[in-house]
Amino acid sequence: MSSMSEDIQCAGSDTRPPMLDRTDFESWQQRIRLYCLGKDNGENIMKSINEGPFHMGTVSDVIAGGTEGAVQQGPVRARVLNDLSAEEKERYKADIRATNILLQGIPKDIYSLINHYIDAKDIWENVKMILEGSELTKDDRESQLYDEFEHFRQNKGETIQGYYVRFRKTQPL
């Protein structure tokens, strides 16, 4: 009998992001994207994951209007939240929300490997690297599997049933 938490995880929940199952990263990717898009400001949340965080940049304040209409600029400083437009504030808030969604959707063992990242894009890419590996490791694994399959032989004295059982145990589910 399944527990209520398992039922909620299968059906999906609006209050908690889908939890990553190490064996099904592809499905989690799709579900977390849909979860993000379903949230307020979902487009900006996905921008944070795909493109990285919003950069506030710098601004130079106007100190005073000089003689003859010339404007005098102050020193350049980093922009703060009060300097942002309403749209920029939404993007900034989406960065924080995206990071929280991803961190809440991963198990503790993976969290301990990526907890020093603060940007959603960095978190996303590193979780993906942990679970999928780089293109080189994927190619390497594929090559090893072909090699194992090519050299899989019946051992001397092994019955056909034993050979079949050993073959089935080496096959991925």
Stockholm file with secondary structure:
# STOCKHOLM 1.0

chainA/1-173         MSSMSEDIQCAGSDTRPPMLDRTDFESWQQRIRLYCLGKDNGENIMKSINEGPFHMGTVSDVIAGGTEGAVQQGPVRARVLNDLSAEEKERYKADIRATNILLQGIPKDIYSLINHYIDAKDIWENVKMILEGSELTKDDRESQLYDEFEHFRQNKGETIQGYYVRFRKTQPL
#=GR chainA/1-173 SS CCCHHHHHHHHCCSSSCCCCCTTCHHHHHHHHHHHHHTSTTHHHHHHHHHHCCCCCCEEEEEEEECGGGCEEEEEEEECCGGGSCHHHHHHHHHHHHHHHHHHHTSCHHHHHHHTTCCSHHHHHHHHHHHHHCCHHHHHHHHHHHHHHHHTCCCCTTCCHHHHHHHHHHHSCC
#=GC SS_cons         CCCHHHHHHHHCCSSSCCCCCTTCHHHHHHHHHHHHHTSTTHHHHHHHHHHCCCCCCEEEEEEEECGGGCEEEEEEEECCGGGSCHHHHHHHHHHHHHHHHHHHTSCHHHHHHHTTCCSHHHHHHHHHHHHHCCHHHHHHHHHHHHHHHHTCCCCTTCCHHHHHHHHHHHSCC
//
